[in-house]
Amino acid sequence: MNGKVALVTGGSRGIGAATALRLAEDGFDVAVSYVRGKEGAEDVVRRIEALGRRGAALRADACDAAEAAGVVSAAVERLGRLDVLVNNAGVGALGPLETHSPADVDRALGANVRGVYLTTQAAAPVLPDGGRVITIGSCMAQRVPGPGGTLYAMSKAALIGLTKALARELGGRGITANIVHPGPIDTDMNPADGPTADWQASLTTLGRYGSAEEVAGTVAYLAGPDAAYVTGTELAVDGGFAA
């Protein structure tokens, strides 16, 4: 992968940071975007550079239409090209149906759906033939185990349709589009020792949380040469959550 460039949105922590570092280990130069996690993003870039690759930390709010699209041109300007887009940025939106205000709905759909669409729309013209679009979905797009997940599940399920349509639209150029559904993953947003961790782990067949690195490994596979014939597909890294 030497000489190729990836952009990981929301790459300052958690799954995004682990993915950026794994891609750098595989030889990619990597740009990461962030909203408030500037220090985290800059730390990820330092670790990318310590691996001998180039990195860039770019501020972009997925809820802002101009910034969601503009981060692509910023990544190309800093690193010279773009071969792989990883749509990881997003927000949580859990709670009873009746508690979500119109602003809550706008925020969830803005970050989790519109931002992904606009970033991908901006990336498509600059991706080379054989490029990759990889989107981070959620196990809750495949199975909602209890109340309180309506808005979040809706926003992540929309990405399945987007992915399948992208596979059709971009396939003529050899560009693949796939979606990865993480299950309960140990991050600072959903720690494995959190108040609902035991319940979440019990919903998997393996009885445990996954790691951000396990999700990153699947993204790296989709970004690599072995996945050139994999497109329009949902890959679950969920410990059997949806089994």
PyRosetta script that sets phi, psi and omega in degrees:
from pyrosetta import init, pose_from_sequence

init()
pose = pose_from_sequence("MNGKVALVTGGSRGIGAATALRLAEDGFDVAVSYVRGKEGAEDVVRRIEALGRRGAALRADACDAAEAAGVVSAAVERLGRLDVLVNNAGVGALGPLETHSPADVDRALGANVRGVYLTTQAAAPVLPDGGRVITIGSCMAQRVPGPGGTLYAMSKAALIGLTKALARELGGRGITANIVHPGPIDTDMNPADGPTADWQASLTTLGRYGSAEEVAGTVAYLAGPDAAYVTGTELAVDGGFAA")
pose.set_psi(1, 2.8)
pose.set_omega(1, -178.3)
pose.set_phi(2, -55.2)
pose.set_psi(2, 131.8)
pose.set_omega(2, -179.9)
pose.set_phi(3, 92.7)
pose.set_psi(3, -11.6)
pose.set_omega(3, 178.4)
pose.set_phi(4, -90.0)
pose.set_psi(4, 157.5)
pose.set_omega(4, -174.0)
pose.set_phi(5, -126.5)
pose.set_psi(5, 136.1)
pose.set_omega(5, 175.8)
pose.set_phi(6, -121.3)
pose.set_psi(6, 148.1)
pose.set_omega(6, 170.9)
pose.set_phi(7, -116.5)
pose.set_psi(7, 123.8)
pose.set_omega(7, 177.4)
pose.set_phi(8, -114.1)
pose.set_psi(8, 110.7)
pose.set_omega(8, 178.3)
pose.set_phi(9, -77.5)
pose.set_psi(9, 147.0)
pose.set_omega(9, -176.4)
pose.set_phi(10, 61.5)
pose.set_psi(10, 44.2)
pose.set_omega(10, -171.9)
pose.set_phi(11, -97.3)
pose.set_psi(11, 17.1)
pose.set_omega(11, -175.8)
pose.set_phi(12, -86.5)
pose.set_psi(12, -13.6)
pose.set_omega(12, -177.3)
pose.set_phi(13, -161.6)
pose.set_psi(13, 173.2)
pose.set_omega(13, 172.0)
pose.set_phi(14, 56.6)
pose.set_psi(14, -137.4)
pose.set_omega(14, -177.3)
pose.set_phi(15, -61.3)
pose.set_psi(15, -38.5)
pose.set_omega(15, -179.3)
pose.set_phi(16, -63.3)
pose.set_psi(16, -45.4)
pose.set_omega(16, 179.5)
pose.set_phi(17, -65.1)
pose.set_psi(17, -44.8)
pose.set_omega(17, 179.3)
pose.set_phi(18, -61.6)
pose.set_psi(18, -38.4)
pose.set_omega(18, 179.2)
pose.set_phi(19, -66.8)
pose.set_psi(19, -44.4)
pose.set_omega(19, 179.2)
pose.set_phi(20, -59.0)
pose.set_psi(20, -43.3)
pose.set_omega(20, -178.3)
pose.set_phi(21, -69.9)
pose.set_psi(21, -38.5)
pose.set_omega(21, 178.2)
pose.set_phi(22, -64.8)
pose.set_psi(22, -41.4)
pose.set_omega(22, 178.6)
pose.set_phi(23, -65.2)
pose.set_psi(23, -37.6)
pose.set_omega(23, 176.2)
pose.set_phi(24, -64.2)
pose.set_psi(24, -40.1)
pose.set_omega(24, 175.9)
pose.set_phi(25, -59.6)
pose.set_psi(25, -32.7)
pose.set_omega(25, 179.6)
pose.set_phi(26, -83.5)
pose.set_psi(26, 0.0)
pose.set_omega(26, 174.2)
pose.set_phi(27, 108.7)
pose.set_psi(27, 0.0)
pose.set_omega(27, 179.4)
pose.set_phi(28, -79.4)
pose.set_psi(28, 146.2)
pose.set_omega(28, 157.7)
pose.set_phi(29, -81.6)
pose.set_psi(29, 140.4)
pose.set_omega(29, -169.3)
pose.set_phi(30, -134.5)
pose.set_psi(30, 128.1)
pose.set_omega(30, 168.6)
pose.set_phi(31, -99.8)
pose.set_psi(31, 138.5)
pose.set_omega(31, 176.9)
pose.set_phi(32, -122.7)
pose.set_psi(32, 138.6)
pose.set_omega(32, 176.1)
pose.set_phi(33, -104.0)
pose.set_psi(33, 158.5)
pose.set_omega(33, -179.2)
pose.set_phi(34, -151.7)
pose.set_psi(34, 163.5)
pose.set_omega(34, 173.7)
pose.set_phi(35, -110.2)
pose.set_psi(35, -62.3)
pose.set_omega(35, -179.7)
pose.set_phi(36, -111.4)
pose.set_psi(36, -12.8)
pose.set_omega(36, -174.2)
pose.set_phi(37, -90.9)
pose.set_psi(37, 56.1)
pose.set_omega(37, -177.1)
pose.set_phi(38, -60.9)
pose.set_psi(38, -46.0)
pose.set_omega(38, -177.9)
pose.set_phi(39, -63.5)
pose.set_psi(39, -40.9)
pose.set_omega(39, 178.4)
pose.set_phi(40, -63.9)
pose.set_psi(40, -42.7)
pose.set_omega(40, -179.9)
pose.set_phi(41, -64.8)
pose.set_psi(41, -41.9)
pose.set_omega(41, 179.4)
pose.set_phi(42, -66.1)
pose.set_psi(42, -34.1)
pose.set_omega(42, 175.7)
pose.set_phi(43, -66.3)
pose.set_psi(43, -40.8)
pose.set_omega(43, 176.5)
pose.set_phi(44, -60.4)
pose.set_psi(44, -42.8)
pose.set_omega(44, 179.2)
pose.set_phi(45, -62.3)
pose.set_psi(45, -41.6)
pose.set_omega(45, 177.8)
pose.set_phi(46, -60.3)
pose.set_psi(46, -39.1)
pose.set_omega(46, 179.8)
pose.set_phi(47, -71.2)
pose.set_psi(47, -34.6)
pose.set_omega(47, 174.2)
pose.set_phi(48, -62.1)
pose.set_psi(48, -46.5)
pose.set_omega(48, -179.0)
pose.set_phi(49, -66.1)
pose.set_psi(49, -31.7)
pose.set_omega(49, 176.8)
pose.set_phi(50, -66.1)
pose.set_psi(50, -21.0)
pose.set_omega(50, 176.3)
pose.set_phi(51, -86.3)
pose.set_psi(51, 2.0)
pose.set_omega(51, 178.8)
pose.set_phi(52, 87.3)
pose.set_psi(52, 12.6)
pose.set_omega(52, 179.5)
pose.set_phi(53, -110.2)
pose.set_psi(53, 164.7)
pose.set_omega(53, 174.4)
pose.set_phi(54, -87.7)
pose.set_psi(54, 146.2)
pose.set_omega(54, 178.0)
pose.set_phi(55, -138.3)
pose.set_psi(55, 162.7)
pose.set_omega(55, 177.8)
pose.set_phi(56, -151.3)
pose.set_psi(56, 135.3)
pose.set_omega(56, 175.7)
pose.set_phi(57, -105.8)
pose.set_psi(57, 122.5)
pose.set_omega(57, -173.5)
pose.set_phi(58, -126.0)
pose.set_psi(58, 126.4)
pose.set_omega(58, 177.7)
pose.set_phi(59, -80.7)
pose.set_psi(59, 128.5)
pose.set_omega(59, 177.6)
pose.set_phi(60, -158.7)
pose.set_psi(60, 127.5)
pose.set_omega(60, 178.7)
pose.set_phi(61, -94.6)
pose.set_psi(61, 116.4)
pose.set_omega(61, -178.2)
pose.set_phi(62, -62.7)
pose.set_psi(62, -20.2)
pose.set_omega(62, 178.7)
pose.set_phi(63, -79.4)
pose.set_psi(63, -14.0)
pose.set_omega(63, -179.6)
pose.set_phi(64, -98.5)
pose.set_psi(64, 120.5)
pose.set_omega(64, -173.2)
pose.set_phi(65, -59.4)
pose.set_psi(65, -44.3)
pose.set_omega(65, -177.9)
pose.set_phi(66, -67.0)
pose.set_psi(66, -41.0)
pose.set_omega(66, -179.0)
pose.set_phi(67, -71.3)
pose.set_psi(67, -35.8)
pose.set_omega(67, 179.3)
pose.set_phi(68, -61.1)
pose.set_psi(68, -39.6)
pose.set_omega(68, 178.7)
pose.set_phi(69, -81.4)
pose.set_psi(69, -36.7)
pose.set_omega(69, -175.2)
pose.set_phi(70, -67.5)
pose.set_psi(70, -23.5)
pose.set_omega(70, -178.5)
pose.set_phi(71, -65.1)
pose.set_psi(71, -26.2)
pose.set_omega(71, 178.5)
pose.set_phi(72, -66.9)
pose.set_psi(72, -49.5)
pose.set_omega(72, 179.7)
pose.set_phi(73, -64.5)
pose.set_psi(73, -33.8)
pose.set_omega(73, 177.7)
pose.set_phi(74, -65.2)
pose.set_psi(74, -40.2)
pose.set_omega(74, 178.7)
pose.set_phi(75, -65.6)
pose.set_psi(75, -41.8)
pose.set_omega(75, 179.4)
pose.set_phi(76, -65.8)
pose.set_psi(76, -40.3)
pose.set_omega(76, 179.6)
pose.set_phi(77, -62.6)
pose.set_psi(77, -40.7)
pose.set_omega(77, -176.8)
pose.set_phi(78, -77.4)
pose.set_psi(78, -38.9)
pose.set_omega(78, -171.0)
pose.set_phi(79, -115.1)
pose.set_psi(79, -3.3)
pose.set_omega(79, 168.8)
pose.set_phi(80, 95.3)
pose.set_psi(80, -18.7)
pose.set_omega(80, -178.7)
pose.set_phi(81, -169.5)
pose.set_psi(81, 179.3)
pose.set_omega(81, 174.3)
pose.set_phi(82, -148.0)
pose.set_psi(82, 123.3)
pose.set_omega(82, -179.8)
pose.set_phi(83, -110.7)
pose.set_psi(83, -30.4)
pose.set_omega(83, -176.2)
pose.set_phi(84, -136.9)
pose.set_psi(84, 128.5)
pose.set_omega(84, 172.8)
pose.set_phi(85, -109.1)
pose.set_psi(85, 124.9)
pose.set_omega(85, 174.1)
pose.set_phi(86, -112.0)
pose.set_psi(86, 107.9)
pose.set_omega(86, 178.8)
pose.set_phi(87, -83.4)
pose.set_psi(87, 93.6)
pose.set_omega(87, -177.7)
pose.set_phi(88, -110.9)
pose.set_psi(88, -26.2)
pose.set_omega(88, -176.0)
pose.set_phi(89, -61.1)
pose.set_psi(89, 139.2)
pose.set_omega(89, 178.8)
pose.set_phi(90, -176.4)
pose.set_psi(90, 175.2)
pose.set_omega(90, 179.9)
pose.set_phi(91, -129.8)
pose.set_psi(91, 155.1)
pose.set_omega(91, 173.0)
pose.set_phi(92, -82.1)
pose.set_psi(92, 154.2)
pose.set_omega(92, -179.0)
pose.set_phi(93, -155.1)
pose.set_psi(93, 67.7)
pose.set_omega(93, -177.3)
pose.set_phi(94, -105.9)
pose.set_psi(94, 149.1)
pose.set_omega(94, 178.5)
pose.set_phi(95, 145.7)
pose.set_psi(95, 162.6)
pose.set_omega(95, -179.5)
pose.set_phi(96, -57.4)
pose.set_psi(96, 147.7)
pose.set_omega(96, -177.1)
pose.set_phi(97, -50.7)
pose.set_psi(97, -43.7)
pose.set_omega(97, -173.0)
pose.set_phi(98, -74.8)
pose.set_psi(98, -9.4)
pose.set_omega(98, -177.1)
pose.set_phi(99, -90.9)
pose.set_psi(99, -11.2)
pose.set_omega(99, -176.0)
pose.set_phi(100, -83.3)
pose.set_psi(100, 121.4)
pose.set_omega(100, 177.1)
pose.set_phi(101, -81.0)
pose.set_psi(101, 164.5)
pose.set_omega(101, 173.7)
pose.set_phi(102, -55.2)
pose.set_psi(102, -34.0)
pose.set_omega(102, 178.1)
pose.set_phi(103, -66.4)
pose.set_psi(103, -37.4)
pose.set_omega(103, 176.9)
pose.set_phi(104, -63.1)
pose.set_psi(104, -42.6)
pose.set_omega(104, 179.5)
pose.set_phi(105, -64.1)
pose.set_psi(105, -44.4)
pose.set_omega(105, 179.9)
pose.set_phi(106, -62.0)
pose.set_psi(106, -40.5)
pose.set_omega(106, -178.3)
pose.set_phi(107, -66.1)
pose.set_psi(107, -46.1)
pose.set_omega(107, -178.3)
pose.set_phi(108, -64.5)
pose.set_psi(108, -47.1)
pose.set_omega(108, -179.6)
pose.set_phi(109, -71.4)
pose.set_psi(109, -31.6)
pose.set_omega(109, 178.7)
pose.set_phi(110, -64.9)
pose.set_psi(110, -45.9)
pose.set_omega(110, -178.5)
pose.set_phi(111, -80.1)
pose.set_psi(111, -44.8)
pose.set_omega(111, -170.5)
pose.set_phi(112, -84.7)
pose.set_psi(112, -20.8)
pose.set_omega(112, -177.7)
pose.set_phi(113, -122.4)
pose.set_psi(113, -62.6)
pose.set_omega(113, -175.7)
pose.set_phi(114, -60.9)
pose.set_psi(114, -44.2)
pose.set_omega(114, 180.0)
pose.set_phi(115, -60.6)
pose.set_psi(115, -41.3)
pose.set_omega(115, 177.7)
pose.set_phi(116, -64.3)
pose.set_psi(116, -44.4)
pose.set_omega(116, -179.9)
pose.set_phi(117, -60.8)
pose.set_psi(117, -48.7)
pose.set_omega(117, -175.2)
pose.set_phi(118, -68.4)
pose.set_psi(118, -37.8)
pose.set_omega(118, 177.0)
pose.set_phi(119, -64.4)
pose.set_psi(119, -43.4)
pose.set_omega(119, 179.1)
pose.set_phi(120, -66.9)
pose.set_psi(120, -39.9)
pose.set_omega(120, 177.7)
pose.set_phi(121, -58.9)
pose.set_psi(121, -41.0)
pose.set_omega(121, 178.9)
pose.set_phi(122, -72.0)
pose.set_psi(122, -31.7)
pose.set_omega(122, -177.4)
pose.set_phi(123, -77.1)
pose.set_psi(123, -33.2)
pose.set_omega(123, -172.7)
pose.set_phi(124, -53.3)
pose.set_psi(124, -44.6)
pose.set_omega(124, -178.0)
pose.set_phi(125, -68.8)
pose.set_psi(125, -23.5)
pose.set_omega(125, -176.3)
pose.set_phi(126, -98.9)
pose.set_psi(126, -13.7)
pose.set_omega(126, 175.7)
pose.set_phi(127, -67.4)
pose.set_psi(127, 137.6)
pose.set_omega(127, 177.1)
pose.set_phi(128, -77.7)
pose.set_psi(128, 166.0)
pose.set_omega(128, 171.0)
pose.set_phi(129, -55.2)
pose.set_psi(129, 133.7)
pose.set_omega(129, -176.6)
pose.set_phi(130, 87.9)
pose.set_psi(130, 6.2)
pose.set_omega(130, 177.9)
pose.set_phi(131, -70.0)
pose.set_psi(131, 176.6)
pose.set_omega(131, -175.5)
pose.set_phi(132, -133.7)
pose.set_psi(132, 139.7)
pose.set_omega(132, 169.3)
pose.set_phi(133, -120.5)
pose.set_psi(133, 119.5)
pose.set_omega(133, -177.9)
pose.set_phi(134, -126.0)
pose.set_psi(134, 124.3)
pose.set_omega(134, -175.9)
pose.set_phi(135, -116.4)
pose.set_psi(135, 137.7)
pose.set_omega(135, 176.8)
pose.set_phi(136, -90.7)
pose.set_psi(136, 114.1)
pose.set_omega(136, 178.4)
pose.set_phi(137, -96.1)
pose.set_psi(137, -129.5)
pose.set_omega(137, 179.3)
pose.set_phi(138, -166.2)
pose.set_psi(138, 148.0)
pose.set_omega(138, 174.3)
pose.set_phi(139, -59.2)
pose.set_psi(139, -23.6)
pose.set_omega(139, -179.6)
pose.set_phi(140, -76.4)
pose.set_psi(140, -5.6)
pose.set_omega(140, 170.4)
pose.set_phi(141, -77.9)
pose.set_psi(141, -17.3)
pose.set_omega(141, -178.8)
pose.set_phi(142, -108.9)
pose.set_psi(142, -28.0)
pose.set_omega(142, -179.6)
pose.set_phi(143, -153.9)
pose.set_psi(143, 126.0)
pose.set_omega(143, 176.5)
pose.set_phi(144, -110.3)
pose.set_psi(144, 108.0)
pose.set_omega(144, -169.1)
pose.set_phi(145, -82.7)
pose.set_psi(145, -6.1)
pose.set_omega(145, -179.0)
pose.set_phi(146, -169.1)
pose.set_psi(146, 178.7)
pose.set_omega(146, -179.1)
pose.set_phi(147, -70.5)
pose.set_psi(147, 162.9)
pose.set_omega(147, 174.7)
pose.set_phi(148, 98.9)
pose.set_psi(148, 0.0)
pose.set_omega(148, -176.8)
pose.set_phi(149, -113.6)
pose.set_psi(149, 14.2)
pose.set_omega(149, -171.6)
pose.set_phi(150, -59.5)
pose.set_psi(150, -52.4)
pose.set_omega(150, -175.9)
pose.set_phi(151, -66.7)
pose.set_psi(151, -45.1)
pose.set_omega(151, -178.6)
pose.set_phi(152, -64.8)
pose.set_psi(152, -46.1)
pose.set_omega(152, 180.0)
pose.set_phi(153, -61.5)
pose.set_psi(153, -40.6)
pose.set_omega(153, 178.3)
pose.set_phi(154, -60.9)
pose.set_psi(154, -45.0)
pose.set_omega(154, -176.5)
pose.set_phi(155, -66.0)
pose.set_psi(155, -37.3)
pose.set_omega(155, -179.3)
pose.set_phi(156, -79.1)
pose.set_psi(156, -32.6)
pose.set_omega(156, 177.6)
pose.set_phi(157, -65.5)
pose.set_psi(157, -31.9)
pose.set_omega(157, 178.1)
pose.set_phi(158, -59.5)
pose.set_psi(158, -28.8)
pose.set_omega(158, -178.0)
pose.set_phi(159, -71.6)
pose.set_psi(159, -21.1)
pose.set_omega(159, 175.6)
pose.set_phi(160, -66.0)
pose.set_psi(160, -48.4)
pose.set_omega(160, 178.0)
pose.set_phi(161, -62.1)
pose.set_psi(161, -40.7)
pose.set_omega(161, 178.1)
pose.set_phi(162, -60.2)
pose.set_psi(162, -44.4)
pose.set_omega(162, -177.6)
pose.set_phi(163, -63.3)
pose.set_psi(163, -45.3)
pose.set_omega(163, -178.7)
pose.set_phi(164, -65.7)
pose.set_psi(164, -38.9)
pose.set_omega(164, 178.5)
pose.set_phi(165, -68.4)
pose.set_psi(165, -38.4)
pose.set_omega(165, 177.4)
pose.set_phi(166, -62.9)
pose.set_psi(166, -39.0)
pose.set_omega(166, 179.1)
pose.set_phi(167, -59.1)
pose.set_psi(167, -39.4)
pose.set_omega(167, 177.7)
pose.set_phi(168, -71.1)
pose.set_psi(168, -42.7)
pose.set_omega(168, -173.6)
pose.set_phi(169, -71.6)
pose.set_psi(169, -35.0)
pose.set_omega(169, -173.9)
pose.set_phi(170, -104.0)
pose.set_psi(170, -5.6)
pose.set_omega(170, -175.3)
pose.set_phi(171, -62.0)
pose.set_psi(171, -29.4)
pose.set_omega(171, -180.0)
pose.set_phi(172, -63.1)
pose.set_psi(172, -20.3)
pose.set_omega(172, 177.3)
pose.set_phi(173, -100.5)
pose.set_psi(173, 8.6)
pose.set_omega(173, -179.3)
pose.set_phi(174, 74.6)
pose.set_psi(174, 12.5)
pose.set_omega(174, 178.3)
pose.set_phi(175, -85.4)
pose.set_psi(175, 127.7)
pose.set_omega(175, 179.5)
pose.set_phi(176, -97.5)
pose.set_psi(176, 153.0)
pose.set_omega(176, 177.1)
pose.set_phi(177, -136.1)
pose.set_psi(177, 122.6)
pose.set_omega(177, -178.6)
pose.set_phi(178, -140.7)
pose.set_psi(178, 160.2)
pose.set_omega(178, 179.8)
pose.set_phi(179, -126.8)
pose.set_psi(179, 137.1)
pose.set_omega(179, 179.8)
pose.set_phi(180, -110.5)
pose.set_psi(180, 128.2)
pose.set_omega(180, -179.7)
pose.set_phi(181, -106.2)
pose.set_psi(181, 99.4)
pose.set_omega(181, 174.8)
pose.set_phi(182, -71.9)
pose.set_psi(182, 146.5)
pose.set_omega(182, 170.4)
pose.set_phi(183, -90.4)
pose.set_psi(183, -150.2)
pose.set_omega(183, 174.8)
pose.set_phi(184, -64.4)
pose.set_psi(184, 116.2)
pose.set_omega(184, -176.5)
pose.set_phi(185, -120.3)
pose.set_psi(185, 136.5)
pose.set_omega(185, -177.8)
pose.set_phi(186, -75.3)
pose.set_psi(186, 98.3)
pose.set_omega(186, 175.4)
pose.set_phi(187, -134.9)
pose.set_psi(187, 173.4)
pose.set_omega(187, 179.3)
pose.set_phi(188, -68.6)
pose.set_psi(188, -19.3)
pose.set_omega(188, 176.2)
pose.set_phi(189, -79.6)
pose.set_psi(189, -25.1)
pose.set_omega(189, -177.2)
pose.set_phi(190, -147.4)
pose.set_psi(190, 68.6)
pose.set_omega(190, -172.7)
pose.set_phi(191, -66.9)
pose.set_psi(191, 150.1)
pose.set_omega(191, -178.6)
pose.set_phi(192, -69.9)
pose.set_psi(192, -7.9)
pose.set_omega(192, 174.2)
pose.set_phi(193, -113.5)
pose.set_psi(193, 20.7)
pose.set_omega(193, -179.9)
pose.set_phi(194, -75.2)
pose.set_psi(194, 174.2)
pose.set_omega(194, -174.3)
pose.set_phi(195, -64.7)
pose.set_psi(195, -24.9)
pose.set_omega(195, 179.4)
pose.set_phi(196, -111.3)
pose.set_psi(196, 13.4)
pose.set_omega(196, -173.3)
pose.set_phi(197, -63.6)
pose.set_psi(197, -43.5)
pose.set_omega(197, -178.4)
pose.set_phi(198, -61.9)
pose.set_psi(198, -40.3)
pose.set_omega(198, 178.9)
pose.set_phi(199, -65.4)
pose.set_psi(199, -45.5)
pose.set_omega(199, -179.6)
pose.set_phi(200, -62.4)
pose.set_psi(200, -43.0)
pose.set_omega(200, 179.6)
pose.set_phi(201, -63.3)
pose.set_psi(201, -34.6)
pose.set_omega(201, -178.6)
pose.set_phi(202, -68.4)
pose.set_psi(202, -18.7)
pose.set_omega(202, 179.6)
pose.set_phi(203, -79.5)
pose.set_psi(203, -13.1)
pose.set_omega(203, 178.0)
pose.set_phi(204, -91.0)
pose.set_psi(204, 159.5)
pose.set_omega(204, 176.2)
pose.set_phi(205, -79.3)
pose.set_psi(205, -20.2)
pose.set_omega(205, -179.4)
pose.set_phi(206, -90.6)
pose.set_psi(206, -11.6)
pose.set_omega(206, 175.4)
pose.set_phi(207, 69.7)
pose.set_psi(207, 28.2)
pose.set_omega(207, -179.6)
pose.set_phi(208, -151.9)
pose.set_psi(208, 164.6)
pose.set_omega(208, 169.9)
pose.set_phi(209, -75.5)
pose.set_psi(209, 154.4)
pose.set_omega(209, 169.6)
pose.set_phi(210, -93.5)
pose.set_psi(210, 172.8)
pose.set_omega(210, 177.3)
pose.set_phi(211, -108.1)
pose.set_psi(211, 156.5)
pose.set_omega(211, 176.3)
pose.set_phi(212, -60.4)
pose.set_psi(212, -32.9)
pose.set_omega(212, 179.9)
pose.set_phi(213, -66.4)
pose.set_psi(213, -31.7)
pose.set_omega(213, 177.9)
pose.set_phi(214, -68.2)
pose.set_psi(214, -37.6)
pose.set_omega(214, 175.1)
pose.set_phi(215, -67.8)
pose.set_psi(215, -43.2)
pose.set_omega(215, -179.2)
pose.set_phi(216, -59.5)
pose.set_psi(216, -35.2)
pose.set_omega(216, 178.7)
pose.set_phi(217, -63.2)
pose.set_psi(217, -37.3)
pose.set_omega(217, 177.9)
pose.set_phi(218, -70.0)
pose.set_psi(218, -40.2)
pose.set_omega(218, 176.5)
pose.set_phi(219, -61.9)
pose.set_psi(219, -42.1)
pose.set_omega(219, -180.0)
pose.set_phi(220, -62.6)
pose.set_psi(220, -37.9)
pose.set_omega(220, 175.9)
pose.set_phi(221, -60.6)
pose.set_psi(221, -46.6)
pose.set_omega(221, -178.8)
pose.set_phi(222, -66.2)
pose.set_psi(222, -27.7)
pose.set_omega(222, 179.5)
pose.set_phi(223, -82.3)
pose.set_psi(223, -13.5)
pose.set_omega(223, -173.1)
pose.set_phi(224, -96.6)
pose.set_psi(224, 177.9)
pose.set_omega(224, -174.4)
pose.set_phi(225, -67.9)
pose.set_psi(225, -25.6)
pose.set_omega(225, -177.5)
pose.set_phi(226, -69.9)
pose.set_psi(226, -14.9)
pose.set_omega(226, -177.3)
pose.set_phi(227, -106.5)
pose.set_psi(227, 20.5)
pose.set_omega(227, -176.7)
pose.set_phi(228, -63.9)
pose.set_psi(228, -21.2)
pose.set_omega(228, -178.5)
pose.set_phi(229, -107.6)
pose.set_psi(229, 16.4)
pose.set_omega(229, 179.0)
pose.set_phi(230, -109.6)
pose.set_psi(230, 114.9)
pose.set_omega(230, 179.2)
pose.set_phi(231, -155.5)
pose.set_psi(231, 153.5)
pose.set_omega(231, -178.0)
pose.set_phi(232, 68.2)
pose.set_psi(232, 25.2)
pose.set_omega(232, -169.1)
pose.set_phi(233, -115.8)
pose.set_psi(233, 147.0)
pose.set_omega(233, 170.6)
pose.set_phi(234, -99.3)
pose.set_psi(234, 125.5)
pose.set_omega(234, 175.7)
pose.set_phi(235, -115.7)
pose.set_psi(235, 119.8)
pose.set_omega(235, -179.3)
pose.set_phi(236, -93.5)
pose.set_psi(236, 127.2)
pose.set_omega(236, 172.2)
pose.set_phi(237, -117.8)
pose.set_psi(237, 72.8)
pose.set_omega(237, -165.9)
pose.set_phi(238, -131.6)
pose.set_psi(238, 11.1)
pose.set_omega(238, 178.1)
pose.set_phi(239, 63.8)
pose.set_psi(239, 19.4)
pose.set_omega(239, -178.9)
pose.set_phi(240, 88.3)
pose.set_psi(240, 17.3)
pose.set_omega(240, 179.0)
pose.set_phi(241, -54.5)
pose.set_psi(241, -40.2)
pose.set_omega(241, -176.6)
pose.set_phi(242, -97.5)
pose.set_psi(242, 9.0)
pose.set_omega(242, -177.9)
pose.set_phi(243, -68.3)
pose.dump_pdb("model.pdb")
